[in-house]
């Protein structure tokens, strides 16, 4: 397949949380490639909305280190899988409300 354009590594946008590099596509979507793919020597990013592909020009020494995810460990330990940040925040808020209600109930039941 043909390559739409050659792009310098420095021109890509990087999301350290997802470890995904992106670059705007003329169709309005974004070319994407993972940090892991780059470490594996892949240099072609694809657009999920059209047939265009770009070649990324980079040296491995320019890449950030590949983060080791602990998803597997958390699944084995808890059996619930990994919770996303929003679920964690909601759970913490619920615990705060429960603690507050417990304190109110305890105070109202205290005999003076």
C-alpha positions as CSV (number, residue, x, y, z in Angstrom):
1,X,0.0,0.0,0.0
2,X,1.1,3.5,-0.6
3,X,2.1,6.0,2.0
4,X,0.3,9.4,2.2
5,X,3.1,11.2,3.9
6,X,6.3,10.8,5.9
7,X,6.0,12.4,9.3
8,X,8.8,13.2,11.8
9,X,8.3,11.7,15.2
10,X,8.5,15.1,16.9
11,X,5.4,16.2,15.0
12,X,3.2,13.5,16.6
13,X,0.9,14.2,19.6
14,X,1.5,11.8,22.5
15,X,-0.9,10.7,25.3
16,X,1.2,9.2,28.1
17,X,-1.8,7.7,29.8
18,X,-2.8,5.6,26.8
19,X,0.7,5.5,25.3
20,X,-0.8,6.4,21.9
21,X,0.7,8.8,19.3
22,X,-1.7,10.6,17.0
23,X,-1.4,12.9,14.0
24,X,-4.3,14.8,12.2
25,X,-5.6,13.1,9.0
26,X,-7.0,15.2,6.1
27,X,-10.3,13.3,6.5
28,X,-10.8,14.9,10.0
29,X,-9.9,11.9,12.0
30,X,-6.4,11.0,13.4
31,X,-3.7,8.6,12.4
32,X,-2.8,6.5,15.5
33,X,0.0,4.2,16.5
34,X,0.9,2.9,19.9
35,X,4.2,3.3,21.7
36,X,4.5,-0.4,21.9
37,X,4.2,-0.7,18.1
38,X,7.0,1.8,17.6
39,X,9.2,-0.1,20.1
40,X,8.4,-3.2,18.0
41,X,9.8,-1.5,14.9
42,X,6.5,-0.7,13.2
43,X,6.5,2.7,11.6
44,X,3.2,2.9,9.8
45,X,0.2,4.7,11.4
46,X,-3.2,4.2,10.0
47,X,-6.4,6.3,10.0
48,X,-9.4,4.4,11.3
49,X,-11.8,6.4,9.1
50,X,-10.1,6.3,5.7
51,X,-7.5,4.4,3.8
52,X,-4.6,6.8,4.3
53,X,-1.4,5.7,6.1
54,X,1.6,7.7,7.2
55,X,5.2,6.6,7.7
56,X,6.8,7.8,11.0
57,X,10.5,8.7,10.9
58,X,12.1,8.1,14.3
59,X,15.0,6.6,16.2
60,X,14.3,4.2,19.1
61,X,16.5,6.3,21.4
62,X,13.9,9.1,21.0
63,X,11.0,7.0,22.3
64,X,9.9,7.2,26.0
65,X,10.2,4.0,28.0
66,X,7.4,1.5,27.6
67,X,5.3,1.5,30.8
68,X,4.6,-1.9,32.3
69,X,0.9,-2.1,33.0
70,X,-0.2,-3.9,36.1
71,X,-3.7,-4.7,34.7
72,X,-3.0,-8.5,34.9
73,X,-1.8,-8.3,38.5
74,X,-4.9,-6.4,39.6
75,X,-7.2,-8.8,37.8
76,X,-5.6,-11.8,39.5
77,X,-5.6,-10.1,43.0
78,X,-9.1,-8.6,43.0
79,X,-10.9,-10.7,40.5
80,X,-12.8,-7.5,39.5
81,X,-10.6,-6.3,36.7
82,X,-9.3,-2.8,36.4
83,X,-11.5,0.1,37.2
84,X,-11.3,3.3,35.2
85,X,-10.6,6.6,36.9
86,X,-14.3,7.7,36.8
87,X,-15.4,4.5,38.6
88,X,-12.8,5.0,41.2
89,X,-13.9,8.6,41.8
90,X,-17.5,7.6,42.1
91,X,-16.7,4.8,44.5
92,X,-14.6,7.2,46.7
93,X,-17.5,9.7,46.8
94,X,-19.9,7.0,47.8
95,X,-17.6,5.9,50.6
96,X,-17.3,9.6,51.8
97,X,-21.1,9.9,51.9
98,X,-21.5,6.6,53.7
99,X,-18.9,7.7,56.3
100,X,-20.7,11.0,56.7
101,X,-24.1,9.3,57.2
102,X,-22.5,6.9,59.7
103,X,-21.1,9.8,61.7
104,X,-24.5,11.6,61.7
105,X,-26.3,8.4,62.8
106,X,-23.8,7.8,65.6
107,X,-24.1,11.3,66.9
108,X,-27.9,11.2,66.9
109,X,-27.9,7.9,68.8
110,X,-25.5,9.1,71.5
111,X,-27.2,9.5,74.8
112,X,-26.1,12.6,76.8
